[in-house]
Each structure stands twice: as C-alpha cells, then as structure tokens.
Amino acid sequence: MFLKKEFRIIFMGTPEFAVESLAVLIQNNYTIVGVVTSPDKPAGRGQKMSQSAVKTFALQNNLLVLQPVKLKDEIFQEQLKQLNADLQTIVAFRMLPQSIWSMPRLGSINLHASLLPNYRGAAPINWAIINGEARTGVTTFFLKHEIDTGDILFQEETPIEPDDNAGSIHDKLMVQGAQLLSKTVDAILNNSYTEVPQNQMQSTIIHHAPKIYRENCKVDWNLSVHIIYNMVRGLSPYPTAWANLMDENGCLHPLKIFKTRIEVAIHPFEPGKIVTDEKTFLKVAVKDGFIFIEDIQISGKRRIPIQEFLRGFKGIHKMKAV
C-alpha cells in the first residue's frame, strides 16, 4: 500500500472551478508532481497575456507547470512519462488522447459537474438550470475513449433552488466536487472503490450539455415565463442571456440580462411588449405573463440594476423587446 506522500499525482485543469480541487489535494497531503493547464493567452482590451487560474495557483504553491499547445506533442508526452505518476486527476480540462489518459499505472480520473450519465458535455451546470432541473451534482469516473462515459466511481447530488443561477451552482459544485475528488483519490489509494458502468445508472431521459454559443443565448419572448426565467439564470453570470430593444426607428439596442423574476398572468399584450413606469420597473410581456428584468448591462457599460438603467434611458415605453 502506498502512503499519500509516495502517491504521485498529475493534476490537469484550467479554470477557477479546478483550483479548489487542486487545493484540497494539496491540503490532504498528496504529492502533486506536475500540473497541466492551458497555454497563456491574450485577454482584455489590452490583449495582455493572461494565465489560467490553475497556473496562478500552482505557481503560488511551487508546483511544476506544463502548458502544451498540442496534447499529442511528443516532447510533452515524454515530459509526462518522466514524472512517473501513479494517477492523473482531471478537472475542467480538454479531451485527452488515449496515449495520455492511459499513461499512469492506475489510469486517469475525471471530476464532472453533473450526475452522469445526465449532462455529458462542456456546459453541464448551465444546461441543468436551463432545463429546469431540481437537482444536479458531481461525479468522478475513470476516463475512457468516449467523452464523459467512463465507469462511475462516486456521485453526490445537490439541490437547485428556484433562485440559483449558474454562478451560485458553480460555486457549490466547485467545493463539493473538490471534496468528492479527494474522497475518490483516497479510495483508489486504498483500493476501496467499485466501478459502475453508466448504462447501469437509473435515468429515464438522458440530457446532453453541449458548448453554448452566443446564438443559444438570445431570449425568445414567444416562450413561456418559466422557460425564459430558467434560461436567464442558467446563463448568468456567464455567458449571459441577451436581447435587443427596438426603438421607433427600427434601431436595435442590445443588452445582456443577468437577473429576472416572473409574473404569471393573462394580459392583452403581444410578446415583446414593454410595460414600465420608467422609474422602478420594466417588464416584458410573454404569452403567459411577464418577465421582470432586474439586472442588465448595455454594450460597453457595467452591469446595473434596472432602476439605474431607467434613470438614464428615456422613452423606453415606446420600444419593443425583440
């Protein structure tokens, strides 16, 4: 049996979501022999080179960092071999070729932010909320050829409250997932785990979680209040739902929508009709009620509450949401 300090782990991840998992492994006295993350890239208006959240944390903890442009690069793969890892842990990283995920003697495990086999894909948190799910969770599994299909090791669920959004669920699962990943590594170290094929997991309908593009984020005011409400919170704070306000001249004014509330009601208005007192509230008519818009952002400006927006945007009652 290996001691924790003798158990050699390579960690792979890029965004903030992965940092918590790396931190917990370090706190639990595991030996991280290397961290693999995305290359630095230009970001912001000045296009200054920016490093990933995982790289920043790894360097602060004096860990070896590798940033391959191509995962199949022979030099990079040789560097991995030289690290002689027992296990690789992957959290929010790229799809790995078999030559990498099969390299350690115990293989590679992944932490995924959903209750697999539901919500395989790049945006599980967003899609679970968009689809109005009442629960989600985290799953650890061994990697295999097809993405997010490996045998499940452990799962834990968490409720999605009516006022949760993608940001709040991200933060909950980030913490919960880090603990589950550490539990999984402990179990592998002690050979005290059971693998369950995903096709044996109970699930009546399998939803998928593909990458979300800008066109997926435009609000359709012909939909119901509940569908629009779930869409907005499922995309908030990122990548964010958006819509246009069309003025009397047909000019479009795009805006991002971060927060809404709903009113179920029968009314005589066409979808997209704006109802407002131009001081304290703005709501948009939909087929079965109204969507109250509460937090927005105009292009090039900061996020603001609707009251502040109304103070500086006159004549909005003559516009239409499209």
N, C-alpha and C positions, 0 to 999 in steps of 0.2 A: 504493500500500500504506500502511496506517495504522501508526503507531508505537503501542506499548502505551499510552503516556500520552495519546494522542489518541483512543483507542478507548473510547467511552463505554458503560458497563455499568450497568444497573439490576439489583440483586440482590433476589430475593424468597425469604423463608424465615421460619421461626418458631422451631423447637426447637433444642436443642443440636446435633443432627445437622447442621444447616445452618451453624452457626458456623464449623466447620473449613473449609468450602468458601469462605466469605467471607474468612476469614483468609488462606487460600492465595492467593486472587486479589489481595488487598492486598500480600502478600509478593512476589508476582510482578509488582508494579508496574503493575497495571491500575487505571484510573480508575473508581472506583465513584461515579456521580453521584447515586445515591439507593438507599435500602434500603426495601423494602416488607415490613411484617410485621403480625402480628395486633394488634388493639387491646389495651390493658391490660385485665386482668380481675381480679375478686376471687378470692383463693385463700387456703387455710389456714383454721384455726379462727377467726382474727380477721377473715377476709374482707377483708384489706388488698389494695389494688390491686397487682397484680404485672405486670411487663413481661416480654416474651418474651426468651429467651436471645439471639436475634439483635439485638433492640433494645438490650439492655445492651451487647453487643459493638460495635454500630455507633456508639453514643453515645461509648463509650470511644475510638473512632477518629475522632471528629468528622465522622461521615457524616450526611447528611440522611436523616431517618427519616419515612416516611409510614405511617399506620395506618388505612386505610379500613375502615369498618364494612361498606359495600357496594361491591363492585368495579365495579359499573356506575354509581356516582355520578359525575355529570358534572364536578363540581369536581375530584374525584380524578383522573379521566381527563385533564382539562386539565393538571393538575399533571405527570402523566407525560409528556404531549406536550411540555411546556416543557423537560423535561430532555433532550430530543433524543438519546435513547440509540440506539446502533448495535445493541445486543444486550441481551436480558434473560435472566438466568440464574435458574432456579427450583429450589429445593431444599426439599422438605418444606413445601409451601405449599398453598393452596387451589386448586381448579379455577378456571382463568381463562376469562373470556368471550373470544370471538374479537377483540373490539374492543381488548383489551389485549395478547393474545399476538401479534397481527399488527401491532402498532404500530411496533416498531423496524424499521429498513430491512433488517436481517438476521434478523428474527424472534426467537423465544424458544426456549431450550433447557432441558431438564429433566434433573436427575440423579435416577435411581430406584434404590432398593436391592434390585434383583433382576436376574436375567438375562432380560430381556424377550425374547420375549413371555410368559414364565412370571411368575406372581405380579404381575399388574397389580392395583392397588388400594391401599388405605390401610395395610395391615399386612403388607408382603412379608417382612420379617425373621421375624416371629412364625410365619407360615404355612409358610415353608420349613422351619423347625425342627420344628414340629408334625407336618408330613407326613414327617419323617424323611429329608429330602434330605441328600445327602453334600456338596453344593456349592451355593453361591449366588454373588452378585457384585453389580456395579454397572453401570448402563447410562446413557449420555447419548443424548438424542434430541431432534429438533425437535418442538415441540408442534403438534397438530392438533385437530380437533373432538373425537373420542372420547378419553377419558382413557387415558393411557399407551399410545397406539397409534401414535405418530409414528415416522417413519423413524429407524432407529438410526444413531448416529454412531460411538460406541466402546463396547466392553464389556471388563470384566475380571472374572475369577472368583476366588473364594477358597474353600477347603475349610471344611466344617462338621465340626468334630471331635466325637466322641461326648460329650465333656463340655462343649461350648459351650452357652451359653444365649442368649436374645435380647439380653441385655445385652452379652455379650462379642462377639457378631457385630455388633451395633450399633456398638460402638467400632471394630472392624476396618474395617467398611464406611464409617464416617464419615471415617476417614483415607484409605482407598483411594479413596473417591468424590471427596474434595476434590482429590486429585491428578488423577483422571480428568477432572473438570470443568475444571481448569486446562489440561490437555492438549487438551481439546475447544475451549476458547476460543482457545488458540494456533492450532489447526488452522483455525478459522473466520477468525481474523485473517489467516492466511497463505493462505487458500483452498486448503487441502491436506487435504481430507476427502472421504469417499464416503458417501452415504446408502444405507442398506439397508432396504427395506420389511420390516416384522416378519413378514409372511407368507412371506418367503424364509428366515427363520431356522429351523434344524432343531430341532424339538421334537415328540416323539411325543405327549405329553399336556400340555395347557395347564392349569395350575392357576391359580386366582384368589386374591386376597388381600383379601377384604372387611374392613371395620372389625370389630373384635372387641368384643362386648358382654359384660356380666357373666355372662349365661346361657351363653355359649360357654365360660366358664372353669371351670365346675363339673366336678369329676372324676367319671367314671362308673366305679365299681370293678368293673363287669362286663366291662370291656375288658381287653386283654392288657397284660402288663407293659411291653412296648416302646411301645405306643400311649400309655399313661399317662405313661411316662418322657419321651417326646418332647413331650407336651402340657405337662408341668410346666416343662421347660426352655425350651420355646417361648414360654411366658408369663412367664418370670422375667427380670428383677425386676418387669416391668410388662406387662400389667395384673394378672398373678398368678393361678395356679390356686387354687381353693378347694374346700373340702368341709365337711361337718358331722360332728361326733362326737355320736352319740345316746346319752344315758345310760339307766339302767334305768327312769326315769320318762317316757321319751319326749321329754325336753327336748333341744333341739339346741344345740350349741356350735360356731359357725362358726369356721373358721381358714383362713388363707392358707398355701399350700405353695410354698416357694421352691426347694427342692432335694431330690432323691430319688436313690436308687440301686436297682438291681433284683436280684432273685434268681429265676432260672427254676427252678421245682421243681414236683413233683407233691405234693399235700397233700390232706387231707380237709376243709378248711375252706370255708365259704361265702364268696363275695366280700364284702368289708367287715369280715370278722373281724379284730380287732386282736390281734396277738401281741406281747408286750412283757415285759421283765424289770422294767419301771417304774424303771429306773435309767440304762441306757446305750443302749437301742434301742427303736424302735417300728416295726413293720412291719404292713402291711395285706395281707390275702390277696386275690388276684385269681385268675382262672381258670387261669392257667398259672404262678403263682409268687407272689412277694411284692414289694410296694413298700416299701422302707425310707424313712421320712420323716426328713429330716436337718435342715432349717431351716424354721421355721414362724413365724407371727405370729397371735396371738389378737386379736380386735377391740379396738381402743383401746390395744394394747400395742405394744412394739417387736419387731422380728424377733429370734429367738433360736434357738440350736441345740437339738436335741431333748432333749439331756441336761438342759439348764436347764429346759425345759418339764416334763419328767417329775418333777423335784425338787419342783415346786410344784403338780402336778396329780395327785392320788392317785385310785386306783380306776379308772384308765383301762382296765385289762384287762377290765372289765365293760361297756365301751362298744362301739359299732359305728360304723364309718365309713360314712356314707350321703351 
